[in-house]
Amino acid sequence: MIYLDAAATTLEKPPQVRQAMAQAAAELSTPGRGSHPAARRAEETENAARRQVIDADSFEKATLTDEGEEVVYYLAQKDGATVGYVFTTVTTGKSSGLTVMTGLDTAGTVTGVQVTADNETAGYVDKVVNGGLLDAMKGKNVPDGFVLGETVDGVSQATKTSRGIVSGVNLAVHYYETYLKGGDQG
């Protein structure tokens, strides 16, 4: 909170008041704006998460339209060149709200998979991660998507969670194959 005394309302502001007002404008601006510290920290956190699924220096937000719905994804860039894409999809495992972030290189190979949010029964996502499902998809190029029990093994006692994660990755692969493969994105 900033307190403006009588000196703050005069025509000529003392230097301390001008500094306080400038600081307030910089730090207390609308959080939805990119210049706000909270917005910058959120973007840095999101980019750090994206770097967990693809090796990139920066990310550029992009959109595509799939069946009338806008899909947000990120162009992953390194040394000024597009090296791939990051999609965040929301699917259903044992429960709804399973959020899966998938990195794909420009050839459609999975570079990484992370679960960034979930409503699964406690321990199920950890069981799938520790069971190796996410690592098993990394480095694979499966244009028609992954199939549990065929192209990738699910994790016993977490089958629905495994299926939900694979569904999220497959949705990212679908977006790539349908809209980005061989295109001029980036």
JOWO-V488692 format. One record per pair of residues at least 12 apart in sequence whose C-alpha atoms are under 10 Angstrom apart, sorted by the first residue. I is the first residue (numbers start at 1). J is the second residue. D is the distance in whole Angstrom. If there is no record, write none. Layout:
i/j/d
I/J/D
I/J/D
This chain:
i/j/d
1/24/9
1/28/10
2/20/8
2/21/8
2/24/8
3/17/10
3/20/10
4/17/8
4/20/10
4/21/9
5/17/9
8/21/9
43/59/10
46/59/10
47/59/7
47/74/10
47/76/10
49/101/9
49/114/8
49/116/8
50/74/9
50/76/9
50/85/9
50/86/7
50/87/9
50/88/9
50/101/8
50/102/8
50/103/8
50/112/9
50/113/10
50/114/9
51/76/9
51/86/9
51/103/9
51/112/9
52/101/9
52/102/9
52/103/9
52/111/9
52/112/7
52/113/8
52/114/7
53/85/10
53/86/8
53/87/10
53/101/7
53/102/6
53/103/5
53/104/8
53/110/9
53/111/6
53/112/4
53/113/6
53/114/7
53/138/9
54/76/7
54/77/10
54/83/9
54/84/8
54/85/8
54/86/8
54/102/8
54/103/5
54/104/7
54/105/8
54/110/9
54/111/6
54/112/6
54/113/9
55/76/8
55/77/9
55/78/8
55/83/8
55/84/9
55/103/9
55/105/9
55/111/8
55/112/9
56/75/9
56/76/6
56/77/5
56/78/5
56/79/8
56/80/10
56/81/9
56/82/9
56/83/7
56/84/8
56/85/10
57/76/8
57/77/6
57/78/5
57/79/7
57/80/9
57/81/10
57/83/10
58/74/9
58/75/8
58/76/6
58/77/5
58/78/7
58/79/9
58/80/9
58/81/10
58/82/9
59/73/9
59/74/6
59/75/5
59/76/5
59/77/6
59/78/9
59/82/9
59/84/10
59/85/9
59/86/9
60/73/8
60/74/5
60/75/5
60/76/7
60/77/8
60/82/9
60/85/9
60/86/10
60/186/9
61/73/6
61/74/5
61/75/6
61/76/9
61/85/10
61/86/10
62/74/6
62/75/7
62/85/10
62/185/9
62/186/9
63/75/10
64/175/9
64/179/8
64/180/9
65/175/9
65/179/9
66/174/10
66/175/8
66/178/9
66/179/9
71/87/9
71/88/9
71/89/9
71/175/9
72/86/9
72/87/7
72/88/8
72/89/9
73/85/7
73/86/6
73/87/5
73/88/7
73/89/10
73/172/9
73/175/9
74/86/5
74/87/7
74/88/9
74/103/9
74/186/10
75/87/9
75/103/10
75/104/10
75/105/10
75/106/10
75/185/8
75/186/7
76/103/9
76/104/9
76/105/9
76/106/9
76/186/9
77/186/8
80/186/10
81/186/8
82/105/9
82/106/8
82/185/8
82/186/5
83/104/9
83/105/6
83/106/6
83/107/9
83/186/9
84/103/7
84/104/5
84/105/4
84/106/5
84/107/8
84/108/8
84/109/9
84/110/10
84/111/9
84/176/10
84/180/10
84/185/10
84/186/9
85/102/8
85/103/6
85/104/5
85/105/6
85/106/7
85/108/9
85/110/10
85/111/9
85/172/9
85/176/8
85/180/9
85/185/10
85/186/9
86/101/7
86/102/6
86/103/5
86/104/6
86/105/9
86/110/10
86/111/9
86/112/9
86/113/10
86/172/8
86/176/10
87/100/8
87/101/6
87/102/5
87/103/7
87/104/8
87/113/10
87/168/9
87/169/9
87/171/9
87/172/6
87/173/9
87/175/9
87/176/9
88/100/6
88/101/4
88/102/6
88/103/9
88/113/10
88/114/9
88/115/9
88/116/9
88/168/8
88/169/9
88/171/9
88/172/8
89/101/6
89/102/8
89/115/10
89/116/10
89/165/9
89/167/9
89/168/5
89/169/8
89/170/10
89/171/7
89/172/7
90/115/10
90/116/10
90/117/9
90/118/9
90/164/9
90/165/9
90/167/9
90/168/7
90/169/10
90/171/9
91/118/9
91/161/10
91/163/9
91/164/6
91/165/7
91/166/9
91/167/7
91/168/6
91/169/10
91/171/9
92/118/9
92/119/9
92/120/9
92/160/8
92/161/8
92/163/8
92/164/5
92/165/8
92/167/8
92/168/9
93/118/9
93/119/9
93/120/7
93/121/10
93/124/10
93/125/10
93/158/9
93/159/8
93/160/5
93/161/4
93/162/7
93/163/6
93/164/4
93/165/7
93/166/9
93/167/9
93/168/10
94/118/10
94/119/8
94/120/6
94/121/7
94/124/9
94/158/8
94/159/8
94/160/5
94/161/5
94/162/9
94/163/9
94/164/8
95/118/8
95/119/6
95/120/5
95/121/8
95/160/9
95/161/8
95/164/9
96/118/8
96/119/7
96/120/8
96/164/9
97/117/7
97/118/6
97/119/6
97/120/8
97/164/10
98/115/7
98/116/8
98/117/6
98/118/4
98/119/6
98/120/7
98/125/9
98/161/8
98/164/7
98/165/7
98/167/10
98/168/8
99/114/9
99/115/6
99/116/6
99/117/5
99/118/6
99/119/9
99/164/9
99/165/8
99/168/8
100/113/7
100/114/6
100/115/5
100/116/6
100/117/7
100/118/9
100/164/9
100/165/6
100/166/9
100/167/9
100/168/6
100/169/7
100/171/10
100/172/9
101/113/6
101/114/5
101/115/6
101/116/7
101/117/9
101/165/9
101/168/8
101/169/8
101/172/9
102/114/7
102/115/9
102/134/10
102/138/10
102/165/10
102/168/8
102/169/6
102/170/9
102/171/9
102/172/7
102/173/9
103/138/9
103/169/9
103/172/8
103/173/9
104/138/9
104/139/9
104/140/10
104/141/9
104/169/10
104/172/8
104/173/8
104/176/8
105/139/10
105/141/10
105/176/10
106/176/9
106/180/9
106/181/7
106/182/9
106/183/10
106/185/10
106/186/10
107/141/8
107/143/10
107/176/9
107/177/10
107/180/10
107/181/7
107/182/8
108/139/10
108/140/9
108/141/6
108/142/8
108/143/7
108/172/10
108/173/7
108/174/10
108/176/7
108/177/7
108/180/9
108/181/7
108/182/10
109/137/9
109/138/8
109/139/6
109/140/5
109/141/4
109/142/7
109/143/9
109/173/9
110/135/10
110/136/10
110/137/7
110/138/5
110/139/5
110/140/6
110/141/6
110/142/8
110/169/9
110/172/10
110/173/8
111/135/9
111/137/8
111/138/5
111/139/6
111/140/8
111/141/10
112/134/7
112/135/7
112/136/10
112/137/8
112/138/5
112/139/8
112/140/10
112/169/10
113/129/10
113/133/9
113/134/6
113/135/8
113/136/10
113/137/8
113/138/7
113/165/9
113/166/10
113/168/10
113/169/8
114/129/9
114/134/7
114/135/10
114/165/9
114/169/10
115/129/9
115/134/9
115/165/8
115/168/10
118/161/10
120/158/10
120/160/9
120/161/7
121/158/10
121/161/9
123/158/9
124/155/9
124/157/8
124/158/6
124/159/9
124/160/9
124/161/7
124/162/9
125/155/10
125/158/8
125/161/7
125/162/8
125/165/9
126/158/10
127/155/7
127/156/9
127/157/8
127/158/7
127/161/9
127/162/9
128/154/8
128/155/6
128/156/8
128/157/9
128/158/7
128/159/9
128/161/7
128/162/6
128/165/9
129/155/9
129/162/9
130/155/9
131/153/9
131/154/8
131/155/6
131/156/9
131/158/10
131/162/10
132/152/10
132/153/9
132/154/9
132/155/8
133/148/10
133/152/7
133/153/7
133/154/6
133/155/7
133/162/7
133/165/9
133/166/9
134/152/10
134/154/10
134/162/9
134/165/8
134/166/9
134/169/10
136/151/9
136/152/7
136/153/8
136/154/10
137/151/9
137/152/7
137/153/10
137/166/9
137/169/9
140/152/10
141/173/9
142/170/9
142/173/8
142/177/10
143/170/9
143/173/7
143/174/8
143/176/9
143/177/7
143/178/10
144/170/8
144/173/8
144/174/8
144/177/8
145/166/8
145/167/9
145/169/8
145/170/5
145/171/8
145/172/9
145/173/6
145/174/7
145/177/10
146/163/10
146/166/7
146/167/8
146/169/8
146/170/6
146/173/9
147/163/9
147/166/8
147/167/9
147/170/9
148/162/8
148/163/7
148/166/8
148/167/10
152/166/9
154/166/9
